[in-house]
Amino acid sequence: MNASCREELLQKIEEATAMVQRRIRIEPEVAIICGSGLSQILPTEDGETITWNEIPHFPLSTVAGHRGDFWAGEINGRKILLQRGRVHCYEGFTIDEVSFSVRMFALLGIKTLIITNAAGAINSDFAVGELVLITDHINFLGDNPLRGENFDRLGPRFPDMSDAYSSRLRTLAKEVASSTKITLKEGVYIAVLGPSYETPAEIRAFRTLGADLVGMSTVPEVITAVHAGIEVLGISCATNMAAGIDPQARLSHKEVIKVTKRKEQELGKLITSILQRLPS
């Protein structure tokens, strides 16, 4: 993307940010992105809701299980901007559109991002329905949201990804999980383009590469957040065993949503407890 297109994109993000700032009554500290079927993980009785179609230039999800709005309010004393749903490259969106909301978070001054997703379990030690703390990722999307002219206003040309999933926040999450008796595994997430599920041969290859989980999201958002200096905590819900791990299993989005709905309460309890103990 050339400089003029980059400036046009930044202008669109600024216009979207300005609209959100006008609508909400808080200055959010933490953003939370809810993955497939996870839009109800937190209590949102009080606060403001903005549907994505109200926000100029904001991409609109086409996938079931992605509600498509923002909620702004306070949870456990923290000022939160909750993104209920996301868009994906496989829907036909560009990687800049996929990472649009995270750049908006940066302009809003958000410093912490908690990102959730539904993922297939490559690691056979994982069980369907378990929550997994993301320790690192492999970008198999074939693209990067930082490609093109750099947004110098947001971050450096060559951001360091050594601690993309904050070790500080992961330690906190493990302590919270232990104290609340929630099982929290750890693993590496690999992002693929989709929308077809992976073949058993691909899963064997990904396991050789060191991946424990596979999904079709998250990585562009995390790269964008790290570039902008936002600290990231990533949590996956293992909604199914990946292709070939269980030879009898057949994969479907309907089953993914079914499992995430079953885990909403537990994930919500984990995140609210993390927010309560999150350092200022």
C-alpha positions in Angstrom: 0.0 0.0 0.0 1.5 3.4 -1.0 1.7 6.4 1.2 -1.5 8.1 -0.1 -3.6 4.9 0.5 -2.0 4.6 3.9 -3.0 8.2 4.8 -6.5 7.5 3.6 -6.8 4.4 5.8 -5.5 6.4 8.8 -8.1 9.1 8.1 -10.9 6.5 8.1 -9.6 5.1 11.4 -9.5 8.6 12.9 -13.1 9.2 11.8 -14.3 5.9 13.3 -12.4 6.7 16.5 -13.9 10.2 16.8 -17.4 8.8 16.5 -16.8 6.2 19.2 -15.3 8.9 21.5 -18.4 11.0 21.1 -20.7 8.1 22.0 -19.0 6.6 25.1 -18.8 8.2 28.5 -15.5 6.6 29.6 -11.9 6.7 28.5 -11.3 2.9 28.1 -8.2 1.3 29.5 -8.7 -2.3 28.4 -10.2 -3.6 25.2 -11.5 -7.2 24.9 -12.2 -9.0 21.6 -14.7 -11.8 21.8 -14.3 -14.6 19.3 -16.8 -17.0 17.8 -19.8 -17.6 20.1 -18.2 -15.7 23.0 -20.0 -12.4 22.8 -21.8 -13.0 26.2 -18.8 -13.7 28.3 -19.1 -10.5 30.4 -22.0 -8.7 32.2 -23.0 -5.7 30.2 -26.2 -4.4 31.8 -24.9 -0.8 32.2 -22.9 1.2 29.7 -23.3 2.2 26.0 -23.6 -0.1 23.0 -22.6 0.9 19.5 -23.4 -1.4 16.6 -20.7 -1.6 14.0 -23.0 -0.3 11.2 -23.2 3.0 13.1 -19.4 3.5 12.9 -18.0 5.1 9.7 -15.8 2.8 7.6 -16.1 -0.1 10.1 -16.1 -3.6 8.5 -19.2 -5.7 9.2 -19.0 -9.4 10.0 -20.8 -11.9 7.9 -20.3 -14.9 10.2 -22.7 -16.6 12.6 -21.6 -16.2 16.3 -20.1 -12.7 15.8 -22.6 -10.2 17.2 -21.1 -7.1 15.7 -21.0 -4.3 18.3 -19.0 -2.5 20.9 -20.0 -2.1 24.6 -18.3 0.5 26.8 -18.6 0.5 30.5 -16.9 -0.5 33.8 -16.3 -4.1 35.1 -14.5 -4.6 38.4 -13.4 -1.0 38.4 -11.9 -1.2 35.0 -13.0 1.0 32.1 -13.7 -1.5 29.3 -14.3 -1.4 25.5 -15.8 -4.8 24.6 -15.7 -5.9 21.0 -18.4 -8.5 20.4 -17.3 -10.4 17.3 -14.6 -9.8 14.7 -14.1 -9.9 10.9 -11.7 -12.3 9.1 -9.6 -12.4 6.0 -11.6 -15.4 4.7 -14.8 -13.3 4.5 -13.0 -11.2 1.8 -11.8 -8.5 4.1 -8.3 -7.1 3.7 -5.8 -7.5 6.5 -6.1 -3.8 7.2 -9.9 -4.2 7.6 -9.3 -7.1 10.0 -6.9 -5.0 12.1 -9.0 -1.8 11.8 -10.5 -2.0 15.3 -7.1 -2.5 17.0 -5.7 0.6 15.4 -8.8 2.4 16.7 -8.0 1.0 20.2 -4.6 2.5 19.9 -6.0 6.0 19.0 -8.4 5.7 21.9 -5.4 5.3 24.2 -6.1 1.7 25.2 -3.0 0.0 26.7 -4.2 -3.6 27.3 -5.9 -6.0 24.9 -7.5 -9.3 26.0 -8.2 -11.3 22.9 -10.2 -14.5 22.7 -10.9 -17.0 20.0 -12.3 -20.4 19.2 -9.5 -22.8 18.0 -8.9 -26.4 16.9 -6.7 -28.4 19.2 -3.6 -29.9 17.5 -2.0 -30.9 20.8 -3.6 -34.2 21.8 -3.1 -33.3 25.5 -5.8 -30.8 25.1 -9.5 -31.7 25.6 -12.5 -30.2 23.8 -13.8 -27.2 25.8 -10.5 -26.5 27.6 -9.2 -22.9 27.8 -5.7 -22.4 26.5 -3.4 -19.4 27.2 -1.7 -18.4 24.0 2.1 -18.2 24.5 3.1 -17.4 21.0 1.9 -17.6 17.4 2.8 -18.7 13.9 1.5 -16.5 11.1 0.5 -18.7 8.2 -1.9 -16.2 6.6 0.5 -15.1 4.0 0.1 -11.4 4.9 1.0 -9.0 7.7 -1.0 -5.9 8.8 2.2 -3.9 8.9 3.1 -4.4 5.2 3.3 -1.1 3.3 4.0 2.4 4.5 4.5 2.4 8.3 2.1 4.2 10.6 4.9 6.1 12.4 2.2 7.7 14.6 1.3 4.3 16.0 4.6 2.4 16.2 8.0 1.5 14.8 8.8 0.1 11.3 10.2 -3.1 12.8 8.4 -4.0 16.1 9.8 -6.7 18.3 7.5 -9.7 18.6 9.6 -11.6 21.2 6.9 -11.1 23.9 3.8 -10.6 21.8 1.7 -12.4 24.3 2.8 -10.5 27.4 4.6 -12.8 29.9 3.5 -10.5 32.7 -0.2 -10.9 31.8 0.3 -14.7 31.2 1.7 -15.0 34.7 -1.3 -13.1 36.1 -3.7 -15.3 34.1 -2.2 -18.5 35.4 -2.3 -17.2 39.0 -6.0 -16.3 38.6 -6.8 -19.6 37.0 -5.2 -21.5 39.9 -7.0 -19.4 42.5 -10.4 -19.8 40.8 -9.9 -23.6 40.0 -10.1 -23.1 36.3 -8.1 -25.4 34.1 -5.8 -23.2 31.8 -3.5 -25.0 29.4 -0.8 -23.2 27.4 0.1 -23.4 23.7 1.2 -21.9 20.4 -1.5 -20.7 18.0 -1.1 -20.9 14.2 -3.3 -18.7 12.1 -4.4 -20.0 8.7 -6.5 -18.3 6.0 -9.6 -20.6 5.9 -12.5 -20.8 5.5 -12.1 -24.5 4.8 -11.0 -26.5 7.8 -7.4 -27.9 7.7 -6.6 -31.3 6.2 -5.1 -34.0 8.4 -1.8 -33.6 6.5 -1.8 -29.9 7.2 -2.4 -30.5 10.9 0.6 -33.0 11.0 2.7 -30.3 9.3 1.6 -27.6 11.8 2.3 -29.9 14.7 5.8 -30.4 13.3 6.2 -26.6 13.2 5.3 -26.4 16.9 1.7 -25.4 16.9 -0.7 -26.5 19.6 -3.8 -24.7 18.3 -5.1 -23.6 14.9 -7.5 -20.9 13.9 -8.4 -18.3 11.4 -8.0 -15.0 13.3 -6.2 -13.3 16.2 -2.7 -13.0 14.7 -3.3 -9.8 12.6 -4.9 -8.2 15.6 -2.0 -9.1 17.9 0.7 -7.9 15.5 -1.2 -4.6 15.1 -1.5 -4.3 18.9 2.2 -5.0 19.6 3.2 -2.5 16.9 1.1 0.2 18.7 2.6 -0.7 22.2 -0.6 -2.4 23.4 0.0 -5.3 25.9 -1.7 -8.5 24.8 -3.2 -11.4 26.6 -4.6 -14.2 24.4 -7.0 -17.0 25.4 -8.3 -19.7 23.1 -11.3 -22.0 23.7 -10.4 -25.4 22.2 -13.7 -26.1 20.5 -12.7 -29.3 18.6 -9.8 -31.6 18.0 -8.1 -30.6 14.7 -8.5 -32.7 11.6 -7.0 -36.2 12.0 -6.4 -35.9 15.7 -9.6 -37.7 16.3 -10.1 -39.8 13.1 -13.9 -40.2 13.8 -14.6 -36.5 14.3 -16.1 -34.2 11.6 -15.7 -30.4 11.9 -18.5 -27.9 11.7 -19.0 -24.2 12.7 -22.2 -25.2 14.4 -20.3 -27.4 16.8 -17.7 -24.6 17.4 -20.5 -22.3 18.5 -22.1 -25.0 20.7 -18.8 -25.5 22.6 -18.0 -21.8 23.0 -21.5 -21.2 24.4 -20.9 -23.9 27.0 -17.6 -22.3 28.0 -18.8 -18.6 28.1 -19.4 -18.6 31.9 -16.0 -20.1 32.8 -14.1 -17.8 30.4 -16.1 -14.8 31.7 -15.2 -15.7 35.3 -11.5 -16.0 34.3 -11.5 -12.6 32.6 -13.4 -10.7 35.3 -11.0 -12.1 37.9 -8.0 -11.0 35.7 -9.5 -7.5 35.4 -9.9 -7.3 39.2 -6.2 -8.0 39.6 -4.8 -6.2 36.6 -2.1 -3.7 37.7 -2.8 0.0 37.0 
